[in-house]
Amino acid sequence: MNEKMKQPFDILQLVDELEPVRPMSMRRALILPVGMTVAAIAIIAAYAGLRADLMAGAPHPMFLLRAGTLLLLGLVCAATLLAMANPGVGRHSNGWKTALAAALLFPLAATILAVAEQPSGSSGTMQSGIQCLTFSFVGGFATATPMVLWLRRGAPVAPEKAGWLTGLAAGGLGAFAYNFHCPFNSIVYTGFWYSLAVGICALLGRLIVPRLIRW
């Protein structure tokens, strides 16, 4: 035992045992969730069909506003989340908070209209709302999977924050995919069902993801 402890420390032996590790590229990290989102849009289009205005080549302004807001929320949260796999000193990203604040304008406007009892177009039915949630959850799960696997490769130091961001990113991208089918243009419908979909995804992310990425 003492003879082994007296042997000189050989750093060359440690170097010989090292193996090259492929660097974690942010561009490569974003490819899979974006690809999953595109696949979700294609599946929804094949299963349920595209919106009539898209088929006619004249998208409604609500579709464009909803799509832009959800895509911004999903991509900004996803980029912030994936960057957490490579923690660094002094690295801060608060862009996701701005994107979330923009998205919260929809439920805020819906609440104001609902309280004022002002008409805002068709608000859909319970069945259409459940369909919105179902497709958004399925699309969200598809986009969340590669992001969680990416985090497991890295070393995120804030699992709870990562959970929230995973849910927000997945919910935003999943709802963005369903938006290509959703036939409703009501502010109340958008503010309630889409916000509910993103909110539930965020809550599920907070509850589930930290347990999967702890190290």
N, CA, C and O of each residue as an XYZ file, in Angstrom:
860
protein
N       0.823     -1.195      0.000
C       0.000      0.000      0.000
C       0.867      1.258      0.000
O       0.655      2.169     -0.801
N       1.862      1.298      0.923
C       2.737      2.467      1.008
C       3.595      2.609     -0.233
O       3.908      3.722     -0.656
N       3.982      1.459     -0.827
C       4.812      1.509     -2.038
C       4.050      2.139     -3.190
O       4.621      2.879     -3.991
N       2.741      1.841     -3.272
C       1.943      2.417     -4.347
C       1.794      3.921     -4.155
O       1.796      4.683     -5.122
N       1.665      4.341     -2.897
C       1.508      5.766     -2.629
C       2.782      6.530     -2.908
O       2.722      7.725     -3.195
N       3.947      5.877     -2.835
C       5.217      6.548     -3.067
C       5.544      6.676     -4.553
O       6.471      7.396     -4.921
N       4.784      5.977     -5.417
C       5.067      6.059     -6.839
C       4.765      7.462     -7.363
O       3.759      8.051     -6.968
N       5.608      8.015     -8.245
C       5.404      9.379     -8.752
C       4.109      9.478     -9.568
O       3.688      8.530    -10.231
N       3.504     10.657     -9.493
C       2.272     10.907    -10.237
C       2.607     11.087    -11.716
O       3.402     11.956    -12.075
N       1.997     10.262    -12.572
C       2.290     10.286    -14.004
C       1.118     10.926    -14.744
O       0.111     10.268    -15.007
N       1.252     12.221    -15.080
C       0.175     12.913    -15.779
C       0.021     12.421    -17.213
O      -1.068     12.499    -17.784
N       1.108     11.914    -17.800
C       1.038     11.411    -19.168
C       0.104     10.214    -19.273
O      -0.566     10.017    -20.287
N       0.072      9.425    -18.215
C      -0.817      8.273    -18.220
C      -2.284      8.711    -18.241
O      -3.122      8.082    -18.889
N      -2.580      9.792    -17.526
C      -3.948     10.316    -17.542
C      -4.308     10.870    -18.912
O      -5.430     10.689    -19.386
N      -3.362     11.539    -19.543
C      -3.609     12.111    -20.858
C      -3.886     11.015    -21.873
O      -4.735     11.180    -22.749
N      -3.184      9.907    -21.764
C      -3.386      8.811    -22.702
C      -4.787      8.231    -22.610
O      -5.285      7.663    -23.582
N      -5.432      8.363    -21.455
C      -6.759      7.799    -21.265
C      -7.877      8.735    -21.711
O      -9.043      8.341    -21.740
N      -7.527      9.977    -22.059
C      -8.540     10.929    -22.474
C      -9.048     10.607    -23.877
O      -8.302     10.130    -24.732
N     -10.335     10.878    -24.091
C     -10.942     10.688    -25.397
C     -11.575     12.004    -25.843
O     -12.143     12.730    -25.027
N     -11.478     12.312    -27.140
C     -12.059     13.571    -27.623
C     -13.575     13.580    -27.459
O     -14.240     12.567    -27.674
N     -14.112     14.740    -27.073
C     -15.547     14.904    -26.901
C     -16.044     15.923    -27.912
O     -15.472     17.003    -28.057
N     -17.111     15.570    -28.607
C     -17.661     16.478    -29.609
C     -18.282     17.690    -28.934
O     -19.131     17.522    -28.058
N     -17.896     18.897    -29.302
C     -18.452     20.087    -28.640
C     -19.960     20.200    -28.861
O     -20.480     19.777    -29.894
N     -20.661     20.782    -27.870
C     -22.108     20.926    -27.934
C     -22.448     22.213    -28.678
O     -22.269     23.310    -28.148
N     -22.932     22.075    -29.890
C     -23.235     23.217    -30.747
C     -24.688     23.647    -30.564
O     -25.597     22.819    -30.629
N     -24.903     24.936    -30.338
C     -26.252     25.458    -30.184
C     -27.067     25.268    -31.456
O     -28.262     24.977    -31.400
N     -26.419     25.434    -32.598
C     -27.133     25.257    -33.865
C     -27.659     23.838    -33.993
O     -28.798     23.623    -34.406
N     -26.830     22.878    -33.640
C     -27.256     21.477    -33.707
C     -28.339     21.178    -32.678
O     -29.216     20.345    -32.907
N     -28.266     21.872    -31.535
C     -29.256     21.650    -30.484
C     -30.643     22.107    -30.918
O     -31.639     21.491    -30.540
N     -30.724     23.175    -31.704
C     -32.015     23.713    -32.120
C     -32.630     22.963    -33.289
O     -33.829     23.079    -33.542
N     -31.812     22.191    -34.007
C     -32.320     21.516    -35.199
C     -33.431     20.538    -34.857
O     -34.457     20.506    -35.535
N     -33.238     19.733    -33.804
C     -34.221     18.699    -33.491
C     -35.568     19.265    -33.037
O     -36.593     18.854    -33.582
N     -35.622     20.194    -32.058
C     -36.944     20.733    -31.706
C     -37.628     21.456    -32.854
O     -38.847     21.364    -33.003
N     -36.856     22.181    -33.673
C     -37.449     22.841    -34.837
C     -37.955     21.801    -35.823
O     -39.042     21.944    -36.383
N     -37.161     20.750    -36.034
C     -37.591     19.678    -36.925
C     -38.835     18.975    -36.410
O     -39.723     18.628    -37.189
N     -38.904     18.764    -35.096
C     -40.086     18.147    -34.499
C     -41.320     19.034    -34.673
O     -42.425     18.532    -34.882
N     -41.131     20.341    -34.589
C     -42.245     21.269    -34.788
C     -42.771     21.194    -36.218
O     -43.980     21.164    -36.443
N     -41.852     21.164    -37.177
C     -42.254     21.040    -38.579
C     -42.986     19.723    -38.812
O     -43.984     19.675    -39.532
N     -42.480     18.652    -38.196
C     -43.135     17.346    -38.330
C     -44.530     17.375    -37.719
O     -45.467     16.801    -38.275
N     -44.672     18.052    -36.564
C     -45.981     18.158    -35.924
C     -46.963     18.912    -36.813
O     -48.130     18.530    -36.908
N     -46.504     19.977    -37.464
C     -47.365     20.723    -38.384
C     -47.820     19.824    -39.527
O     -48.989     19.845    -39.911
N     -46.894     19.031    -40.071
C     -47.226     18.145    -41.180
C     -48.237     17.085    -40.752
O     -49.169     16.779    -41.496
N     -48.057     16.526    -39.558
C     -48.972     15.486    -39.073
C     -50.357     16.063    -38.811
O     -51.366     15.451    -39.162
N     -50.405     17.245    -38.191
C     -51.694     17.891    -37.934
C     -52.400     18.228    -39.241
O     -53.613     18.051    -39.362
N     -51.639     18.714    -40.218
C     -52.221     19.047    -41.524
C     -52.776     17.805    -42.211
O     -53.835     17.856    -42.837
N     -52.052     16.684    -42.092
C     -52.508     15.454    -42.736
C     -53.714     14.858    -42.012
O     -54.609     14.295    -42.642
N     -53.729     14.986    -40.689
C     -54.798     14.360    -39.895
C     -56.053     15.228    -39.826
O     -57.164     14.734    -40.016
N     -55.875     16.523    -39.554
C     -57.024     17.406    -39.325
C     -57.216     18.443    -40.423
O     -58.292     19.031    -40.534
N     -56.184     18.678    -41.238
C     -56.296     19.658    -42.305
C     -55.803     21.037    -41.888
O     -55.701     21.340    -40.700
N     -55.501     21.858    -42.870
C     -55.053     23.228    -42.624
C     -56.237     24.183    -42.562
O     -57.330     23.870    -43.034
N     -56.006     25.338    -41.979
C     -57.025     26.374    -41.931
C     -57.468     26.745    -43.345
O     -56.678     26.694    -44.287
N     -58.744     27.120    -43.480
C     -59.280     27.471    -44.790
C     -58.576     28.687    -45.379
O     -58.331     28.737    -46.584
N     -58.244     29.681    -44.528
C     -57.598     30.877    -45.060
C     -56.188     30.583    -45.561
O     -55.716     31.217    -46.505
N     -55.513     29.619    -44.926
C     -54.192     29.231    -45.417
C     -54.303     28.510    -46.752
O     -53.495     28.725    -47.656
N     -55.303     27.661    -46.866
C     -55.518     26.952    -48.128
C     -55.836     27.932    -49.256
O     -55.496     27.694    -50.415
N     -56.496     29.037    -48.898
C     -56.846     30.046    -49.897
C     -55.705     31.020    -50.156
O     -55.796     31.859    -51.052
N     -54.635     30.913    -49.380
C     -53.490     31.800    -49.568
C     -53.693     33.186    -49.006
O     -52.989     34.118    -49.395
N     -54.665     33.347    -48.076
C     -54.929     34.659    -47.481
C     -55.078     34.495    -45.974
O     -56.198     34.538    -45.465
N     -53.985     34.309    -45.251
C     -54.069     34.069    -43.801
C     -54.697     35.237    -43.052
O     -54.443     36.401    -43.361
N     -55.517     34.905    -42.068
C     -56.181     35.906    -41.224
C     -55.138     36.585    -40.331
O     -54.166     35.945    -39.928
N     -55.326     37.866    -40.018
C     -54.377     38.553    -39.129
C     -54.191     37.855    -37.783
O     -53.085     37.851    -37.243
N     -55.258     37.261    -37.230
C     -55.130     36.564    -35.956
C     -54.196     35.366    -36.068
O     -53.425     35.086    -35.151
N     -54.266     34.663    -37.189
C     -53.343     33.548    -37.392
C     -51.901     34.029    -37.367
O     -51.046     33.408    -36.736
N     -51.633     35.123    -38.044
C     -50.268     35.644    -38.114
C     -49.792     36.126    -36.746
O     -48.658     35.852    -36.354
N     -50.652     36.842    -36.015
C     -50.272     37.320    -34.681
C     -50.034     36.158    -33.723
O     -49.063     36.151    -32.967
N     -50.926     35.183    -33.766
C     -50.812     34.028    -32.875
C     -49.570     33.214    -33.210
O     -48.828     32.800    -32.319
N     -49.352     32.989    -34.502
C     -48.193     32.211    -34.927
C     -46.897     32.908    -34.537
O     -45.976     32.269    -34.027
N     -46.822     34.211    -34.772
C     -45.600     34.943    -34.453
C     -45.305     34.949    -32.964
O     -44.157     34.780    -32.551
N     -46.346     35.145    -32.157
C     -46.156     35.197    -30.705
C     -45.728     33.835    -30.160
O     -44.800     33.750    -29.355
N     -46.404     32.774    -30.597
C     -46.086     31.430    -30.102
C     -44.702     30.979    -30.571
O     -43.954     30.358    -29.816
N     -44.371     31.298    -31.820
C     -43.055     30.907    -32.333
C     -41.950     31.659    -31.596
O     -40.919     31.079    -31.257
N     -42.165     32.941    -31.352
C     -41.181     33.732    -30.606
C     -40.991     33.161    -29.207
O     -39.861     32.985    -28.752
N     -42.101     32.871    -28.523
C     -42.022     32.313    -27.172
C     -41.295     30.976    -27.176
O     -40.421     30.735    -26.344
N     -41.662     30.099    -28.123
C     -41.060     28.773    -28.168
C     -39.576     28.804    -28.471
O     -38.791     28.128    -27.805
N     -39.180     29.584    -29.473
C     -37.778     29.593    -29.889
C     -36.881     30.290    -28.872
O     -35.779     29.817    -28.593
N     -37.342     31.408    -28.315
C     -36.514     32.131    -27.340
C     -36.334     31.303    -26.074
O     -35.233     31.233    -25.528
N     -37.414     30.674    -25.602
C     -37.298     29.821    -24.413
C     -36.431     28.605    -24.707
O     -35.646     28.182    -23.857
N     -36.567     28.038    -25.908
C     -35.757     26.872    -26.273
C     -34.280     27.239    -26.337
O     -33.439     26.483    -25.850
N     -33.949     28.382    -26.927
C     -32.554     28.803    -27.023
C     -31.958     29.054    -25.640
O     -30.822     28.667    -25.366
N     -32.737     29.709    -24.767
C     -32.267     29.951    -23.400
C     -32.057     28.640    -22.662
O     -31.071     28.462    -21.947
N     -33.002     27.724    -22.848
C     -32.924     26.420    -22.181
C     -31.720     25.622    -22.640
O     -30.964     25.111    -21.813
N     -31.532     25.508    -23.941
C     -30.441     24.695    -24.478
C     -29.078     25.267    -24.111
O     -28.107     24.524    -23.963
N     -29.006     26.599    -23.964
C     -27.746     27.220    -23.551
C     -27.385     26.837    -22.119
O     -26.220     26.913    -21.729
N     -28.383     26.424    -21.337
C     -28.123     26.040    -19.954
C     -27.333     24.744    -19.848
O     -26.821     24.421    -18.776
N     -27.227     23.996    -20.942
C     -26.426     22.768    -20.919
C     -24.946     23.090    -20.794
O     -24.156     22.252    -20.360
N     -24.567     24.319    -21.181
C     -23.178     24.775    -21.065
C     -23.132     26.008    -20.176
O     -22.982     27.120    -20.682
N     -23.256     25.841    -18.864
C     -23.277     27.009    -17.977
C     -21.968     27.773    -18.021
O     -20.897     27.182    -18.158
N     -22.059     29.084    -17.905
C     -20.862     29.924    -17.920
C     -21.018     31.097    -16.975
O     -22.133     31.554    -16.725
N     -19.919     31.581    -16.454
C     -19.931     32.709    -15.527
C     -20.312     33.981    -16.273
O     -19.756     34.285    -17.329
N     -21.272     34.723    -15.709
C     -21.673     35.985    -16.295
C     -22.600     35.857    -17.475
O     -22.898     36.854    -18.133
N     -23.069     34.647    -17.766
C     -23.965     34.453    -18.899
C     -25.403     34.571    -18.417
O     -25.869     33.750    -17.628
N     -26.110     35.603    -18.896
C     -27.497     35.822    -18.504
C     -28.324     36.047    -19.761
O     -27.894     36.733    -20.688
N     -29.510     35.462    -19.779
C     -30.405     35.645    -20.917
C     -31.817     35.849    -20.390
O     -32.426     34.934    -19.837
N     -32.322     37.051    -20.567
C     -33.660     37.373    -20.093
C     -34.634     37.596    -21.238
O     -35.741     38.090    -21.029
N     -34.224     37.233    -22.448
C     -35.100     37.418    -23.595
C     -36.392     36.627    -23.476
O     -37.430     37.044    -23.990
N     -36.330     35.479    -22.793
C     -37.528     34.659    -22.644
C     -38.587     35.380    -21.824
O     -39.781     35.157    -22.024
N     -38.164     36.242    -20.902
C     -39.128     36.990    -20.104
C     -39.891     37.986    -20.974
O     -41.094     38.179    -20.797
N     -39.188     38.617    -21.913
C     -39.848     39.541    -22.832
C     -40.836     38.811    -23.724
O     -41.948     39.286    -23.953
N     -40.421     37.640    -24.230
C     -41.312     36.838    -25.076
C     -42.541     36.387    -24.302
O     -43.648     36.382    -24.841
N     -42.355     36.007    -23.042
C     -43.483     35.589    -22.211
C     -44.424     36.752    -21.942
O     -45.644     36.588    -21.959
N     -43.857     37.926    -21.694
C     -44.684     39.109    -21.463
C     -45.538     39.427    -22.691
O     -46.703     39.804    -22.564
N     -44.951     39.272    -23.882
C     -45.707     39.508    -25.116
C     -46.845     38.501    -25.255
O     -47.953     38.859    -25.656
N     -46.566     37.235    -24.921
C     -47.591     36.193    -25.026
C     -48.725     36.427    -24.036
O     -49.872     36.078    -24.316
N     -48.414     37.018    -22.879
C     -49.441     37.254    -21.854
C     -50.438     38.331    -22.271
O     -51.465     38.510    -21.617
N     -50.143     39.050    -23.353
C     -51.097     40.046    -23.830
C     -52.388     39.394    -24.311
O     -53.456     40.001    -24.228
N     -52.299     38.159    -24.817
C     -53.503     37.467    -25.298
C     -54.473     37.161    -24.162
O     -55.642     37.534    -24.264
N     -54.046     36.495    -23.078
C     -55.009     36.254    -21.988
C     -55.472     37.545    -21.320
O     -56.596     37.616    -20.822
N     -54.612     38.570    -21.305
C     -55.019     39.846    -20.723
C     -56.141     40.476    -21.550
O     -57.144     40.934    -21.002
N     -55.964     40.495    -22.873
C     -56.992     41.057    -23.749
C     -58.269     40.235    -23.683
O     -59.368     40.790    -23.702
N     -58.130     38.901    -23.603
C     -59.311     38.031    -23.512
C     -60.087     38.302    -22.237
O     -61.318     38.320    -22.245
N     -59.378     38.511    -21.150
C     -60.036     38.786    -19.872
C     -60.791     40.107    -19.922
O     -61.918     40.203    -19.436
N     -60.169     41.127    -20.512
C     -60.813     42.440    -20.610
C     -62.091     42.351    -21.442
O     -63.121     42.914    -21.069
N     -62.020     41.632    -22.584
C     -63.197     41.493    -23.451
C     -64.288     40.682    -22.777
O     -65.472     40.996    -22.898
N     -63.882     39.631    -22.064
C     -64.870     38.792    -21.392
C     -65.578     39.569    -20.294
O     -66.794     39.448    -20.140
N     -64.841     40.365    -19.527
C     -65.448     41.161    -18.452
C     -66.364     42.233    -19.027
O     -67.437     42.507    -18.489
N     -65.921     42.836    -20.134
C     -66.721     43.890    -20.768
C     -67.853     43.317    -21.594
O     -68.709     44.058    -22.077
N     -67.864     41.975    -21.763
C     -68.890     41.280    -22.549
C     -68.972     41.828    -23.966
O     -70.059     42.014    -24.513
N     -67.813     42.083    -24.549
C     -67.766     42.547    -25.928
C     -67.578     41.350    -26.851
O     -66.767     40.474    -26.550
N     -68.303     41.288    -27.966
C     -68.144     40.163    -28.898
C     -66.768     40.187    -29.550
O     -66.251     41.249    -29.898
N     -66.184     39.010    -29.709
C     -64.851     38.935    -30.333
C     -64.769     37.758    -31.293
O     -63.710     37.150    -31.446
N     -65.901     37.431    -31.949
C     -65.899     36.315    -32.876
C     -66.217     35.019    -32.154
O     -66.458     35.010    -30.946
N     -66.215     33.931    -32.899
C     -66.534     32.622    -32.336
C     -65.493     32.198    -31.315
O     -64.290     32.237    -31.576
N     -65.976     31.791    -30.144
C     -65.071     31.324    -29.088
C     -64.967     29.818    -29.059
O     -64.328     29.260    -28.167
N     -65.585     29.144    -30.025
C     -65.464     27.700    -30.125
C     -66.311     26.974    -29.100
O     -67.153     27.579    -28.435
N     -66.087     25.684    -28.975
C     -66.811     24.846    -28.033
C     -65.814     24.122    -27.144
O     -64.602     24.194    -27.350
N     -66.355     23.415    -26.141
C     -65.495     22.637    -25.267
C     -64.728     21.588    -26.061
O     -63.555     21.330    -25.790
N     -65.390     20.988    -27.033
C     -64.739     19.951    -27.842
C     -63.567     20.524    -28.631
O     -62.501     19.913    -28.710
N     -63.774     21.706    -29.215
C     -62.681     22.320    -29.976
C     -61.546     22.727    -29.053
O     -60.378     22.657    -29.434
N     -61.884     23.158    -27.825
C     -60.845     23.514    -26.865
C     -60.027     22.317    -26.429
O     -58.805     22.403    -26.304
N     -60.704     21.191    -26.194
C     -59.997     19.965    -25.825
C     -59.093     19.509    -26.963
O     -57.994     19.006    -26.729
N     -59.561     19.687    -28.194
C     -58.731     19.335    -29.343
C     -57.487     20.216    -29.402
O     -56.396     19.745    -29.724
N     -57.662     21.498    -29.089
C     -56.528     22.424    -29.041
C     -55.506     21.948    -28.013
O     -54.307     21.916    -28.292
N     -55.981     21.580    -26.831
C     -55.079     21.110    -25.783
C     -54.384     19.817    -26.202
O     -53.177     19.671    -26.011
N     -55.134     18.886    -26.768
C     -54.573     17.574    -27.127
C     -53.457     17.703    -28.153
O     -52.369     17.158    -27.968
N     -53.730     18.426    -29.236
C     -52.710     18.572    -30.280
C     -51.516     19.373    -29.765
O     -50.373     19.077    -30.113
N     -51.776     20.380    -28.942
C     -50.674     21.177    -28.406
C     -49.801     20.342    -27.481
O     -48.578     20.481    -27.497
N     -50.415     19.469    -26.669
C     -49.653     18.609    -25.768
C     -48.804     17.610    -26.546
O     -47.635     17.394    -26.227
N     -49.402     17.005    -27.567
C     -48.656     16.023    -28.370
C     -47.472     16.688    -29.061
O     -46.357     16.167    -29.038
N     -47.723     17.852    -29.682
C     -46.630     18.582    -30.310
C     -45.597     19.052    -29.303
O     -44.399     19.049    -29.582
N     -46.071     19.461    -28.122
C     -45.151     19.888    -27.077
C     -44.272     18.757    -26.582
O     -43.078     18.953    -26.354
N     -44.849     17.575    -26.413
C     -44.060     16.427    -25.973
C     -42.991     16.074    -27.001
O     -41.860     15.741    -26.646
N     -43.359     16.150    -28.281
C     -42.406     15.827    -29.342
C     -41.228     16.791    -29.346
O     -40.091     16.374    -29.567
N     -41.486     18.078    -29.103
C     -40.395     19.056    -29.117
C     -39.609     19.043    -27.812
O     -38.424     19.378    -27.801
N     -40.257     18.657    -26.706
C     -39.569     18.652    -25.414
C     -38.561     17.518    -25.311
O     -37.524     17.665    -24.664
N     -38.857     16.395    -25.943
C     -37.990     15.213    -25.813
C     -36.545     15.485    -26.207
O     -35.652     15.194    -25.412
N     -36.262     16.035    -27.406
C     -34.850     16.285    -27.742
C     -34.204     17.339    -26.854
O     -32.997     17.285    -26.619
N     -34.983     18.297    -26.356
C     -34.403     19.320    -25.490
C     -33.979     18.728    -24.144
O     -32.928     19.084    -23.610
N     -34.796     17.825    -23.596
C     -34.435     17.175    -22.335
C     -33.209     16.287    -22.532
O     -32.317     16.263    -21.683
N     -33.161     15.565    -23.635
C     -32.000     14.713    -23.910
C     -30.736     15.552    -24.047
O     -29.660     15.132    -23.620
N     -30.860     16.731    -24.638
C     -29.715     17.627    -24.775
C     -29.231     18.105    -23.411
O     -28.027     18.157    -23.160
N     -30.159     18.450    -22.538
C     -29.784     18.895    -21.200
C     -29.086     17.781    -20.421
O     -28.176     18.049    -19.636
N     -29.505     16.540    -20.632
C     -28.898     15.414    -19.930
C     -27.444     15.209    -20.363
O     -26.646     14.634    -19.622
N     -27.107     15.678    -21.554
C     -25.719     15.588    -22.028
C     -24.846     16.648    -21.384
O     -23.632     16.476    -21.275
N     -25.458     17.745    -20.956
C     -24.698     18.854    -20.401
C     -24.720     18.865    -18.887
O     -24.823     17.825    -18.237
N     -24.619     20.079    -18.335
C     -24.556     20.224    -16.873
C     -25.372     21.436    -16.433
O     -24.803     22.415    -15.952
N     -26.698     21.388    -16.589
C     -27.532     22.518    -16.148
C     -27.482     22.670    -14.636
O     -27.603     21.690    -13.901
N     -27.305     23.891    -14.181
C     -27.142     24.134    -12.742
C     -28.419     24.671    -12.092
O     -28.444     24.894    -10.881
N     -29.471     24.879    -12.871
C     -30.739     25.371    -12.329
C     -31.872     24.492    -12.862
O     -32.579     24.894    -13.786
N     -32.052     23.302    -12.293
C     -33.050     22.353    -12.815
C     -34.472     22.902    -12.807
O     -35.236     22.645    -13.737
N     -34.836     23.650    -11.777
C     -36.199     24.171    -11.697
C     -36.471     25.173    -12.821
O     -37.519     25.125    -13.465
N     -35.521     26.076    -13.049
C     -35.671     27.028    -14.149
C     -35.707     26.291    -15.479
O     -36.487     26.640    -16.365
N     -34.871     25.280    -15.620
C     -34.869     24.486    -16.850
C     -36.222     23.822    -17.066
O     -36.678     23.701    -18.203
N     -36.866     23.391    -15.986
C     -38.182     22.780    -16.101
C     -39.215     23.756    -16.635
O     -39.980     23.427    -17.543
N     -39.238     24.967    -16.065
C     -40.175     25.976    -16.548
C     -39.927     26.294    -18.023
O     -40.865     26.353    -18.818
N     -38.654     26.498    -18.381
C     -38.328     26.861    -19.760
C     -38.653     25.739    -20.733
O     -39.092     25.997    -21.854
N     -38.442     24.495    -20.316
C     -38.796     23.371    -21.181
C     -40.289     23.376    -21.471
O     -40.711     23.215    -22.616
N     -41.088     23.563    -20.415
C     -42.532     23.585    -20.608
C     -42.997     24.752    -21.461
O     -43.865     24.585    -22.318
N     -42.429     25.935    -21.238
C     -42.813     27.097    -22.032
C     -42.422     26.919    -23.502
O     -43.201     27.225    -24.404
N     -41.206     26.422    -23.724
C     -40.755     26.210    -25.099
C     -41.607     25.161    -25.797
O     -42.058     25.367    -26.925
N     -41.828     24.033    -25.122
C     -42.611     22.952    -25.721
C     -44.059     23.378    -25.934
O     -44.648     23.097    -26.978
N     -44.628     24.056    -24.940
C     -46.009     24.514    -25.085
C     -46.158     25.524    -26.209
O     -47.118     25.465    -26.978
N     -45.214     26.450    -26.310
C     -45.269     27.441    -27.374
C     -45.154     26.818    -28.753
O     -45.911     27.167    -29.660
N     -44.214     25.898    -28.918
C     -44.012     25.266    -30.224
C     -45.150     24.301    -30.558
O     -45.565     24.206    -31.713
N     -45.658     23.581    -29.542
C     -46.778     22.678    -29.783
C     -48.036     23.437    -30.183
O     -48.735     23.033    -31.112
N     -48.329     24.541    -29.483
C     -49.486     25.362    -29.832
C     -49.284     26.042    -31.183
O     -50.239     26.226    -31.937
N     -48.049     26.413    -31.488
C     -47.745     26.991    -32.802
C     -48.092     26.005    -33.912
O     -48.646     26.392    -34.940
N     -47.767     24.739    -33.704
C     -48.083     23.722    -34.711
C     -49.589     23.577    -34.880
O     -50.078     23.482    -36.006
N     -50.340     23.558    -33.763
C     -51.792     23.402    -33.864
C     -52.437     24.622    -34.507
O     -53.494     24.503    -35.127
N     -51.829     25.776    -34.374
C     -52.375     27.004    -34.940
C     -52.610     26.891    -36.440
O     -53.459     27.597    -36.986
N     -51.870     26.014    -37.112
C     -52.025     25.865    -38.565
C     -53.341     25.169    -38.930
O     -53.775     25.211    -40.081
N     -53.973     24.527    -37.934
C     -55.285     23.914    -38.178
C     -56.412     24.714    -37.534
O     -57.507     24.790    -38.091
N     -56.164     25.303    -36.386
C     -57.208     25.961    -35.587
C     -58.034     26.934    -36.435
O     -57.472     27.871    -37.003
N     -59.350     26.735    -36.534
C     -60.173     27.598    -37.382
C     -60.691     28.851    -36.685
O     -61.371     29.662    -37.313
N     -60.387     29.027    -35.408
C     -60.953     30.125    -34.634
C     -60.004     31.324    -34.597
O     -58.786     31.177    -34.495
N     -60.604     32.514    -34.684
C     -59.825     33.754    -34.658
C     -60.191     34.645    -33.484
O     -59.806     35.813    -33.444
N     -60.924     34.104    -32.539
C     -61.391     34.884    -31.399
C     -60.266     35.157    -30.408
O     -59.456     34.280    -30.108
N     -60.231     36.388    -29.906
C     -59.270     36.739    -28.868
C     -59.552     35.940    -27.595
O     -58.624     35.483    -26.927
N     -60.833     35.774    -27.262
C     -61.200     35.038    -26.055
C     -60.775     33.582    -26.171
O     -60.220     33.013    -25.232
N     -61.038     32.981    -27.328
C     -60.628     31.584    -27.546
C     -59.117     31.452    -27.429
O     -58.618     30.560    -26.743
N     -58.393     32.338    -28.096
C     -56.930     32.294    -28.068
C     -56.403     32.533    -26.659
O     -55.532     31.806    -26.181
N     -56.931     33.544    -26.006
C     -56.452     33.893    -24.678
C     -56.701     32.808    -23.654
O     -55.923     32.651    -22.713
N     -57.788     32.049    -23.828
C     -58.089     31.000    -22.852
C     -57.418     29.677    -23.207
O     -56.607     29.177    -22.427
N     -57.737     29.099    -24.366
C     -57.279     27.743    -24.670
C     -55.784     27.671    -24.964
O     -55.109     26.753    -24.498
N     -55.268     28.608    -25.716
C     -53.835     28.579    -26.019
C     -53.011     28.876    -24.764
O     -51.977     28.251    -24.530
N     -53.477     29.827    -23.967
C     -52.771     30.124    -22.717
C     -52.826     28.933    -21.775
O     -51.855     28.639    -21.077
N     -53.977     28.240    -21.755
C     -54.105     27.055    -20.910
C     -53.143     25.966    -21.361
O     -52.519     25.306    -20.531
N     -53.018     25.775    -22.664
C     -52.108     24.756    -23.192
C     -50.664     25.057    -22.805
O     -49.949     24.176    -22.328
N     -50.237     26.298    -23.009
C     -48.858     26.667    -22.678
C     -48.635     26.609    -21.164
O     -47.585     26.163    -20.702
N     -49.633     27.063    -20.397
C     -49.498     27.053    -18.947
C     -49.385     25.655    -18.370
O     -48.565     25.414    -17.484
N     -50.203     24.727    -18.865
C     -50.138     23.349    -18.369
C     -48.806     22.712    -18.751
O     -48.209     21.991    -17.951
N     -48.336     22.974    -19.976
C     -47.029     22.446    -20.394
C     -45.917     22.982    -19.494
O     -45.010     22.242    -19.112
N     -45.990     24.268    -19.158
C     -44.976     24.859    -18.277
C     -44.995     24.191    -16.906
O     -43.942     23.901    -16.338
N     -46.191     23.948    -16.376
C     -46.312     23.310    -15.063
C     -45.788     21.876    -15.103
O     -45.083     21.446    -14.190
N     -46.132     21.136    -16.162
C     -45.637     19.766    -16.292
C     -44.112     19.748    -16.430
O     -43.438     18.878    -15.878
N     -43.580     20.725    -17.177
C     -42.124     20.815    -17.298
C     -41.454     21.041    -15.965
O     -40.431     20.429    -15.658
N     -42.043     21.933    -15.164
C     -41.467     22.206    -13.836
C     -41.510     20.969    -12.934
O     -40.591     20.756    -12.144
N     -42.558     20.156    -13.040
C     -42.713     19.002    -12.169
C     -41.883     17.798    -12.614
O     -41.416     17.017    -11.784
N     -41.705     17.654    -13.921
C     -41.088     16.427    -14.451
C     -39.619     16.606    -14.810
O     -38.787     15.776    -14.443
N     -39.291     17.684    -15.527
C     -37.954     17.829    -16.108
C     -36.833     17.845    -15.069
O     -35.820     17.183    -15.293
N     -36.953     18.571    -13.930
C     -35.836     18.588    -12.974
C     -35.410     17.189    -12.522
O     -34.227     16.970    -12.261
N     -36.330     16.252    -12.425
C     -35.991     14.893    -12.002
C     -35.206     14.156    -13.079
O     -34.492     13.199    -12.783
N     -35.333     14.594    -14.315
C     -34.675     13.896    -15.421
C     -33.276     14.418    -15.715
O     -32.481     13.728    -16.353
N     -32.966     15.622    -15.260
C     -31.689     16.236    -15.646
C     -30.752     16.476    -14.479
O     -29.667     17.025    -14.672
N     -31.137     16.082    -13.273
C     -30.233     16.273    -12.135
C     -28.988     15.420    -12.306
O     -29.053     14.316    -12.848
N     -27.849     15.935    -11.842
C     -26.578     15.205    -11.988
C     -25.780     15.319    -10.702
O     -24.678     14.778    -10.609
